[in-house]
Amino acid sequence: MNSLPHILVVDDHRQIRDSVTRFLERNGMRATAAKDAREMDEKLAKGHFDLMVLDVMMPGEDGLSICKRLSAEKRLPIIMLTALGQDQDRIVGLEIGADDYLPKPFNPRELLARIKAVLRRAPEERREAGPLSGRILRFGGLTLDTDAHMLTDRDGNRVQLTTADFRLLTVLLARPRTVLSREQLLDLTAGRAAGPLDRTIDNQISRLRRKIEMDPLRPTLITTVRSQGYSLNADVEVVE
């Protein structure tokens, strides 16, 4: 059995597909290319892949739709390639479950570094919530089943969580009443350092607040600590 990481590169530009797959193969990985969603589905049905590099802008089913579909199935980690300056695509991609993103044009060495970082995280994430795995947690009137990835609100209604939502929430729940900087949160949730003007964590916090706060404009559960970061302002009870 081949132990080399197997990467699926999905991009409609042949030059990018070919150059990325060749580079990955020269650097100790197996790589397979697909030009669109149909070909991607065929490859996924026939083989096992450890990670996908996915372009956002493609004809037919685009990268955001593919990411949402595969994230719901928890198929495999995804790094998205976005056009330079397309911040909205990047934000939406992370919100619907992408593990990382890289704007085009990119340095292949940076892509390789990000692939390795996501792959290092993957074994821990296969244990779902890490130290909280298998637990049912209560906080601020809400209940989270970490195995089922199911959050229930104060009225007993299910709250839909994306992969990114769940990852951020469990990081906060594991460290209640602790101030975590944006850099710490990005490292704990994505395994990478923040870039200049990186708003990834701020956007994810805003999205999570809309799902768990009574009034997202006046948050009481996830509080902002000026010039320091964010904190989960609630006690966490382990139900079972």
Secondary structure as GFF3:
##gff-version 3
##sequence-region A 1 240
A	DSSP	beta_strand	6	10	.	.	.	ID=ss1
A	DSSP	alpha_helix	14	26	.	.	.	ID=ss2
A	DSSP	beta_strand	30	34	.	.	.	ID=ss3
A	DSSP	alpha_helix	37	46	.	.	.	ID=ss4
A	DSSP	beta_strand	51	55	.	.	.	ID=ss5
A	DSSP	alpha_helix	63	72	.	.	.	ID=ss6
A	DSSP	beta_strand	78	83	.	.	.	ID=ss7
A	DSSP	alpha_helix	87	95	.	.	.	ID=ss8
A	DSSP	beta_strand	100	104	.	.	.	ID=ss9
A	DSSP	alpha_helix	108	126	.	.	.	ID=ss10
A	DSSP	three_ten_helix	130	132	.	.	.	ID=ss11
A	DSSP	beta_strand	136	139	.	.	.	ID=ss12
A	DSSP	beta_strand	142	145	.	.	.	ID=ss13
A	DSSP	beta_strand	150	152	.	.	.	ID=ss14
A	DSSP	beta_strand	158	159	.	.	.	ID=ss15
A	DSSP	alpha_helix	163	173	.	.	.	ID=ss16
A	DSSP	alpha_helix	182	190	.	.	.	ID=ss17
A	DSSP	alpha_helix	200	212	.	.	.	ID=ss18
A	DSSP	beta_strand	222	225	.	.	.	ID=ss19
A	DSSP	beta_strand	229	232	.	.	.	ID=ss20
A	DSSP	beta_strand	237	238	.	.	.	ID=ss21
###
